[in-house]
């Protein structure tokens, strides 16, 4: 029998591949004669690893600046897909929220400026496509830092978050090299740039912004959107996904790029539907499953593909809420790996997580086989 493990990373705890391997290690070889691990992501952390596992490529190191302007060295992936030279860049590697202490003071200082140098490095390698993952960023600067690093003039901005003090933006100086490159931002959210569902109102509080800062950011974002519309005819207030990653989605649109759903794009690149063929059981999951899991997250995407092929799916997670949306309709069940009351710190321990998920997968596989009989 064939079993496939494709679990999204438990952020800050274990990678997709580590979780997959742990699950498969708990399944008896005499029953599961074919075990397949597929590193997976939804356009955030782990996307580069998932694509590298399928396409191979070269890891390129680049030194730039982190969200607070300090030097940071990270890697992105250079590879080849459908005859094109591509770069895959995870924003969080360079401007990730894990790089800062979340607070109102910090969010007023963070900028996406450092991401521009990474894109410039990729352009120097003559790529024709750039896939930019937006998940996990520390910034809520409306994407102005990125635009500034690629040639836009941000008037009124000094150090720190350029959104806070901006009074004008001039886009004429943006680099022409991007005109010959397809820029695709991967995101699992559809928030617009402005308003109640915009980046200031929705995402800035998650990154430490106070109510006053949120109000200030929204006011400044209104100004930015107005200036951009005057120069490009782009109305960021109406473009789905332009508010992703604190407005980075909007910057991508201004640069001539597009925003694509992370999981859908990734599953096409790694030929996921093809790899699921003839599977008898699939394990999928993520760190937390809740009512948003069916909004483009890995487990729901995997389960939908599996349902189409008539393959049963079991969901595993670090924690879950009572309401997990449509996940109840597309899986045999969704199970938390925790074995009792536990602190968040303990739950985030890698060794404990891998041990628990291995044990639970083993037990559920026995139940599955019993029901199959």
Buried (B, 14 or more C-beta within 10 A) or exposed (E): BBBBBBBBBBBEBBBBBBBBBBBBBBBEEEEBEEBBBBBBBBBBBBBBBBBBBBBEBEEBEBEBBBBBBEEBEBBBBBBBBEEEBBBBBBBBBBBBBEBBEBEBEBBBBBBBBBBBBBBBBBBEEEBEBBBBBBBBBBBBBBBBBBBBBBBBBBEEBEEBBBBBBBEEBBBEEBBEBBEEBBBBBBBBBBBBBBBEEBBBBBBBBEBBBBEEBBBBBBEBBBBBBBBBEEBEEBBBBEBEBBBBBBBBBBBBBBBBBEBBBBBBBBBEBBEBEEBBEEBBBBBBBBBBBBEBBBBBBBBBBBBBBBBEEEBBBBBBBBBBEEEBBBBEEBBBEBBBBBEEEBEEEEBBBBEBBBBBBBBBBBEBBEEBBEEEE
